[in-house]
Amino acid sequence: MIDPHYITRAEAAAYLTERGLRTSKNTLQKWAVTGGGPVYRRYGNRAVYTIADLNAWADKRMGPARTSTSGAA
């Protein structure tokens, strides 16, 4: 089993944004309340994320690859 590395909500937002998926810390906070965001864990009063969970969440939200704007894949 790979030992996970945990990052803060601000670091998670920066990680996603650096990869072209513009996301703010406040948006991650909102999704933690309303649902729809990446999996997170609580450590005391802080939310922490793993890179693997962020990547899985982003991949799940991606649409299919396209070769044109006509809607056909």
LOMARZA-524304 format. One record per residue: x, y, z of N, C-alpha, C in turn; residue number from 1; residue in three letters. Coordinates in nm, 4 decimals. Each point is the difference from the previous one (the first is absolute). Layout:
N
@nc1 X&nc2 Y&nc3 Z&cac1 X&cac2 Y&cac3 Z&cc1 X&cc2 Y&cc3 Z&nr NUM&rest ala $
...
This chain:
73
@nc1 0.0841&nc2 -0.1185&nc3 0.0000&cac1 -0.0841&cac2 0.1185&cac3 0.0000&cc1 0.0882&cc2 0.1244&cc3 0.0000&nr 1&rest met $
@nc1 -0.0345&nc2 0.0968&nc3 -0.0840&cac1 0.0754&cac2 0.1245&cac3 -0.0073&cc1 -0.0435&cc2 0.0892&cc3 0.1157&nr 2&rest ile $
@nc1 0.0980&nc2 0.0565&nc3 0.0680&cac1 -0.0267&cac2 0.0901&cac3 0.1121&cc1 -0.0506&cc2 0.1334&cc3 -0.0546&nr 3&rest asp $
@nc1 -0.1255&nc2 0.0399&nc3 0.0298&cac1 -0.0528&cac2 0.1246&cac3 -0.0559&cc1 0.0661&cc2 0.1236&cc3 0.0612&nr 4&rest pro $
@nc1 0.0100&nc2 0.1025&nc3 -0.0802&cac1 0.0491&cac2 0.1298&cac3 0.0444&cc1 -0.1203&cc2 0.0938&cc3 0.0015&nr 5&rest his $
@nc1 -0.0271&nc2 0.0607&nc3 0.1117&cac1 -0.1177&cac2 0.0858&cac3 0.0136&cc1 0.0369&cc2 0.1460&cc3 -0.0218&nr 6&rest tyr $
@nc1 -0.0885&nc2 0.0711&nc3 -0.0704&cac1 0.0200&cac2 0.1429&cac3 -0.0229&cc1 -0.1235&cc2 0.0758&cc3 0.0478&nr 7&rest ile $
@nc1 0.0183&nc2 0.1268&nc3 0.0312&cac1 -0.1085&cac2 0.0836&cac3 0.0504&cc1 -0.0955&cc2 0.0385&cc3 -0.1125&nr 8&rest thr $
@nc1 -0.1101&nc2 0.0599&nc3 0.0372&cac1 -0.0984&cac2 0.0451&cac3 -0.0998&cc1 0.0618&cc2 0.1049&cc3 -0.0923&nr 9&rest arg $
@nc1 0.0766&nc2 0.0929&nc3 0.0542&cac1 0.0649&cac2 0.1022&cac3 -0.0831&cc1 0.0991&cc2 -0.0644&cc3 -0.0967&nr 10&rest ala $
@nc1 0.0762&nc2 -0.0981&nc3 0.0472&cac1 0.0945&cac2 -0.0709&cac3 -0.0868&cc1 -0.0730&cc2 -0.0805&cc3 -0.1058&nr 11&rest glu $
@nc1 -0.1146&nc2 -0.0582&nc3 0.0352&cac1 -0.0808&cac2 -0.0760&cac3 -0.0963&cc1 -0.0510&cc2 0.0915&cc3 -0.1106&nr 12&rest ala $
@nc1 -0.0473&nc2 0.1174&nc3 0.0367&cac1 -0.0474&cac2 0.0963&cac3 -0.0992&cc1 0.1147&cc2 0.0424&cc3 -0.0915&nr 13&rest ala $
@nc1 0.1162&nc2 0.0255&nc3 0.0570&cac1 0.1167&cac2 0.0381&cac3 -0.0794&cc1 0.0413&cc2 -0.1138&cc3 -0.0933&nr 14&rest ala $
@nc1 -0.0019&nc2 -0.1230&nc3 0.0487&cac1 0.0354&cac2 -0.1172&cac3 -0.0809&cc1 -0.0909&cc2 -0.0098&cc3 -0.1225&nr 15&rest tyr $
@nc1 -0.1307&nc2 0.0099&nc3 0.0213&cac1 -0.0938&cac2 -0.0092&cac3 -0.1118&cc1 0.0177&cc2 0.1162&cc3 -0.0972&nr 16&rest leu $
@nc1 0.0164&nc2 0.1205&nc3 0.0535&cac1 0.0159&cac2 0.1184&cac3 -0.0836&cc1 0.1270&cc2 -0.0074&cc3 -0.0832&nr 17&rest thr $
@nc1 0.1097&nc2 -0.0461&nc3 0.0578&cac1 0.1266&cac2 -0.0135&cac3 -0.0727&cc1 -0.0113&cc2 -0.0977&cc3 -0.1157&nr 18&rest glu $
@nc1 -0.0945&nc2 -0.0894&nc3 0.0066&cac1 -0.0206&cac2 -0.0974&cac3 -0.1058&cc1 -0.1088&cc2 0.0426&cc3 -0.0980&nr 19&rest arg $
@nc1 -0.0394&nc2 0.1265&nc3 0.0057&cac1 -0.0959&cac2 0.0540&cac3 -0.0948&cc1 -0.1447&cc2 -0.0167&cc3 0.0402&nr 20&rest gly $
@nc1 -0.0247&nc2 -0.0470&nc3 0.1215&cac1 -0.1366&cac2 -0.0199&cac3 0.0481&cc1 -0.0265&cc2 0.1020&cc3 0.1095&nr 21&rest leu $
@nc1 -0.0222&nc2 0.1225&nc3 -0.0420&cac1 -0.0118&cac2 0.1125&cac3 0.0915&cc1 -0.1030&cc2 -0.0271&cc3 0.1094&nr 22&rest arg $
@nc1 0.0475&nc2 -0.0047&nc3 0.1227&cac1 -0.0835&cac2 -0.0307&cac3 0.1161&cc1 0.0503&cc2 0.0823&cc3 0.1178&nr 23&rest thr $
@nc1 -0.0912&nc2 0.0587&nc3 0.0741&cac1 0.0409&cac2 0.0788&cac3 0.1164&cc1 -0.0206&cc2 -0.0796&cc3 0.1287&nr 24&rest ser $
@nc1 0.0688&nc2 0.0431&nc3 0.1019&cac1 -0.0150&cac2 -0.0598&cac3 0.1330&cc1 -0.1451&cc2 0.0120&cc3 0.0459&nr 25&rest lys $
@nc1 -0.0627&nc2 0.1142&nc3 -0.0277&cac1 -0.1390&cac2 0.0216&cac3 0.0413&cc1 -0.0963&cc2 -0.0930&cc3 -0.0737&nr 26&rest asn $
@nc1 0.0295&nc2 -0.0285&nc3 -0.1247&cac1 -0.0840&cac2 -0.0933&cac3 -0.0752&cc1 0.0104&cc2 -0.1398&cc3 0.0586&nr 27&rest thr $
@nc1 0.1208&nc2 -0.0425&nc3 0.0360&cac1 0.0160&cac2 -0.1306&cac3 0.0643&cc1 -0.0770&cc2 -0.0044&cc3 0.1322&nr 28&rest leu $
@nc1 0.0020&nc2 0.1102&nc3 0.0737&cac1 -0.0745&cac2 0.0083&cac3 0.1265&cc1 -0.1496&cc2 -0.0144&cc3 -0.0261&nr 29&rest gln $
@nc1 -0.0491&nc2 0.0689&nc3 -0.1022&cac1 -0.1431&cac2 -0.0077&cac3 -0.0341&cc1 -0.0379&cc2 -0.1426&cc3 -0.0368&nr 30&rest lys $
@nc1 0.0823&nc2 -0.0654&nc3 -0.0824&cac1 -0.0298&cac2 -0.1375&cac3 -0.0406&cc1 0.0032&cc2 -0.0956&cc3 0.1190&nr 31&rest trp $
@nc1 0.0811&nc2 0.0312&nc3 0.0999&cac1 0.0040&cac2 -0.0851&cac3 0.1191&cc1 -0.1345&cc2 0.0042&cc3 0.0729&nr 32&rest ala $
@nc1 -0.0703&nc2 0.1120&nc3 -0.0119&cac1 -0.1301&cac2 0.0161&cac3 0.0652&cc1 -0.1130&cc2 -0.0535&cc3 -0.0882&nr 33&rest val $
@nc1 0.0044&nc2 0.0344&nc3 -0.1291&cac1 -0.1114&cac2 -0.0324&cac3 -0.0894&cc1 0.0172&cc2 -0.1322&cc3 -0.0746&nr 34&rest thr $
@nc1 0.1219&nc2 -0.0519&nc3 -0.0049&cac1 0.0280&cac2 -0.1216&cac3 -0.0746&cc1 0.0500&cc2 0.0310&cc3 -0.1396&nr 35&rest gly $
@nc1 0.0553&nc2 -0.0997&nc3 -0.0648&cac1 0.0470&cac2 0.0146&cac3 -0.1371&cc1 0.1491&cc2 0.0236&cc3 -0.0124&nr 36&rest gly $
@nc1 0.0680&nc2 0.0222&nc3 0.1099&cac1 0.1436&cac2 0.0251&cac3 -0.0044&cc1 0.0804&cc2 -0.1271&cc3 0.0201&nr 37&rest gly $
@nc1 0.1309&nc2 0.0167&nc3 0.0025&cac1 0.0865&cac2 -0.1161&cac3 0.0211&cc1 -0.0113&cc2 -0.0546&cc3 0.1417&nr 38&rest pro $
@nc1 0.0351&nc2 -0.1256&nc3 0.0155&cac1 0.0028&cac2 -0.0642&cac3 0.1315&cc1 0.1030&cc2 0.0713&cc3 0.0863&nr 39&rest val $
@nc1 -0.0340&nc2 0.0206&nc3 0.1268&cac1 0.0950&cac2 0.0592&cac3 0.0945&cc1 -0.0141&cc2 -0.0705&cc3 0.1329&nr 40&rest tyr $
@nc1 0.0949&nc2 0.0251&nc3 0.0859&cac1 -0.0024&cac2 -0.0562&cac3 0.1356&cc1 0.0171&cc2 0.1138&cc3 0.0984&nr 41&rest arg $
@nc1 -0.0417&nc2 -0.0237&nc3 0.1213&cac1 0.0168&cac2 0.1004&cac3 0.1049&cc1 0.1204&cc2 -0.0367&cc3 0.0868&nr 42&rest arg $
@nc1 0.0802&nc2 0.0995&nc3 0.0286&cac1 0.1096&cac2 -0.0145&cac3 0.0957&cc1 -0.0175&cc2 0.1131&cc3 0.0996&nr 43&rest tyr $
@nc1 -0.0583&nc2 -0.0313&nc3 0.1134&cac1 -0.0372&cac2 0.1071&cac3 0.0938&cc1 -0.1076&cc2 0.0840&cc3 -0.0643&nr 44&rest gly $
@nc1 0.0247&nc2 0.1287&nc3 -0.0106&cac1 -0.0997&cac2 0.0892&cac3 -0.0605&cc1 0.0348&cc2 0.0348&cc3 -0.1452&nr 45&rest asn $
@nc1 0.0965&nc2 -0.0719&nc3 -0.0592&cac1 0.0421&cac2 0.0282&cac3 -0.1374&cc1 -0.0428&cc2 -0.1106&cc3 -0.0949&nr 46&rest arg $
@nc1 -0.0313&nc2 0.0396&nc3 -0.1210&cac1 -0.0255&cac2 -0.0964&cac3 -0.1062&cc1 0.1322&cc2 -0.0256&cc3 -0.0705&nr 47&rest ala $
@nc1 0.0283&nc2 -0.1265&nc3 -0.0288&cac1 0.1204&cac2 -0.0358&cac3 -0.0741&cc1 -0.0366&cc2 -0.0909&cc3 -0.1164&nr 48&rest val $
@nc1 0.0795&nc2 0.0076&nc3 -0.1040&cac1 -0.0248&cac2 -0.0723&cac3 -0.1241&cc1 0.1249&cc2 -0.0787&cc3 -0.0383&nr 49&rest tyr $
@nc1 -0.0188&nc2 -0.1029&nc3 -0.0823&cac1 0.1148&cac2 -0.0676&cac3 -0.0608&cc1 0.0011&cc2 0.0339&cc3 -0.1492&nr 50&rest thr $
@nc1 0.1183&nc2 -0.0013&nc3 -0.0576&cac1 0.0138&cac2 0.0255&cac3 -0.1431&cc1 -0.0792&cc2 -0.1040&cc3 -0.0792&nr 51&rest ile $
@nc1 0.0055&nc2 -0.1247&nc3 0.0433&cac1 -0.0727&cac2 -0.1067&cac3 -0.0700&cc1 -0.1504&cc2 0.0289&cc3 -0.0027&nr 52&rest ala $
@nc1 -0.0557&nc2 0.0460&nc3 0.1125&cac1 -0.1430&cac2 0.0318&cac3 0.0049&cc1 -0.0333&cc2 0.1194&cc3 -0.0892&nr 53&rest asp $
@nc1 0.0869&nc2 0.1002&nc3 -0.0028&cac1 -0.0231&cac2 0.1166&cac3 -0.0855&cc1 0.0038&cc2 -0.0395&cc3 -0.1467&nr 54&rest leu $
@nc1 0.0974&nc2 -0.0826&nc3 -0.0372&cac1 0.0100&cac2 -0.0448&cac3 -0.1395&cc1 -0.1204&cc2 -0.0848&cc3 -0.0401&nr 55&rest asn $
@nc1 -0.0437&nc2 -0.0889&nc3 0.0882&cac1 -0.1163&cac2 -0.0845&cac3 -0.0298&cc1 -0.1251&cc2 0.0845&cc3 -0.0177&nr 56&rest ala $
@nc1 -0.0183&nc2 0.0991&nc3 0.0856&cac1 -0.1157&cac2 0.0886&cac3 -0.0090&cc1 0.0028&cc2 0.0793&cc3 -0.1305&nr 57&rest trp $
@nc1 0.1162&nc2 0.0560&nc3 -0.0347&cac1 0.0122&cac2 0.0792&cac3 -0.1227&cc1 -0.0251&cc2 -0.0871&cc3 -0.1226&nr 58&rest ala $
@nc1 0.0556&nc2 -0.1211&nc3 -0.0021&cac1 -0.0208&cac2 -0.0903&cac3 -0.1133&cc1 -0.1474&cc2 -0.0351&cc3 -0.0171&nr 59&rest asp $
@nc1 -0.0699&nc2 -0.0183&nc3 0.1112&cac1 -0.1424&cac2 -0.0345&cac3 -0.0043&cc1 -0.0838&cc2 0.1139&cc3 -0.0585&nr 60&rest lys $
@nc1 0.0424&nc2 0.1237&nc3 0.0240&cac1 -0.0738&cac2 0.1173&cac3 -0.0501&cc1 0.0297&cc2 0.0335&cc3 -0.1450&nr 61&rest arg $
@nc1 0.1073&nc2 -0.0560&nc3 -0.0557&cac1 0.0388&cac2 0.0291&cac3 -0.1384&cc1 -0.0982&cc2 -0.0623&cc3 -0.0970&nr 62&rest met $
@nc1 -0.0291&nc2 0.0732&nc3 -0.1033&cac1 -0.0812&cac2 -0.0542&cac3 -0.1080&cc1 0.0866&cc2 -0.0851&cc3 -0.0913&nr 63&rest gly $
@nc1 -0.0620&nc2 -0.0651&nc3 -0.0951&cac1 0.0766&cac2 -0.0838&cac3 -0.0920&cc1 0.0865&cc2 0.0847&cc3 -0.0936&nr 64&rest pro $
@nc1 0.1058&nc2 -0.0591&nc3 -0.0517&cac1 0.0848&cac2 0.0671&cac3 -0.0985&cc1 -0.0816&cc2 0.0209&cc3 -0.1273&nr 65&rest ala $
@nc1 0.0225&nc2 0.1138&nc3 -0.0653&cac1 -0.0761&cac2 0.0321&cac3 -0.1221&cc1 0.0950&cc2 0.0404&cc3 -0.1116&nr 66&rest arg $
@nc1 -0.0445&nc2 -0.0191&nc3 -0.1200&cac1 0.0768&cac2 0.0432&cac3 -0.1162&cc1 -0.0653&cc2 0.1187&cc3 -0.0706&nr 67&rest thr $
@nc1 -0.1216&nc2 0.0350&nc3 0.0416&cac1 -0.0686&cac2 0.1170&cac3 -0.0567&cc1 -0.1037&cc2 0.0500&cc3 0.0988&nr 68&rest ser $
@nc1 -0.0587&nc2 0.1148&nc3 -0.0294&cac1 -0.1025&cac2 0.0574&cac3 0.0865&cc1 -0.1400&cc2 -0.0466&cc3 -0.0359&nr 69&rest thr $
@nc1 -0.0123&nc2 -0.0912&nc3 -0.0964&cac1 -0.1311&cac2 -0.0454&cac3 -0.0451&cc1 -0.0705&cc2 -0.0903&cc3 0.1002&nr 70&rest ser $
@nc1 0.0718&nc2 -0.0418&nc3 0.1042&cac1 -0.0603&cac2 -0.0861&cac3 0.0998&cc1 0.0344&cc2 -0.1465&cc3 -0.0181&nr 71&rest gly $
@nc1 0.0463&nc2 -0.0364&nc3 -0.1167&cac1 0.0406&cac2 -0.1386&cac3 -0.0230&cc1 0.1418&cc2 -0.0195&cc3 0.0517&nr 72&rest ala $
@nc1 0.0224&nc2 -0.1136&nc3 0.0626&cac1 0.1338&cac2 -0.0265&cac3 0.0554&cc1 0.0981&cc2 -0.0362&cc3 -0.1077&nr 73&rest ala $
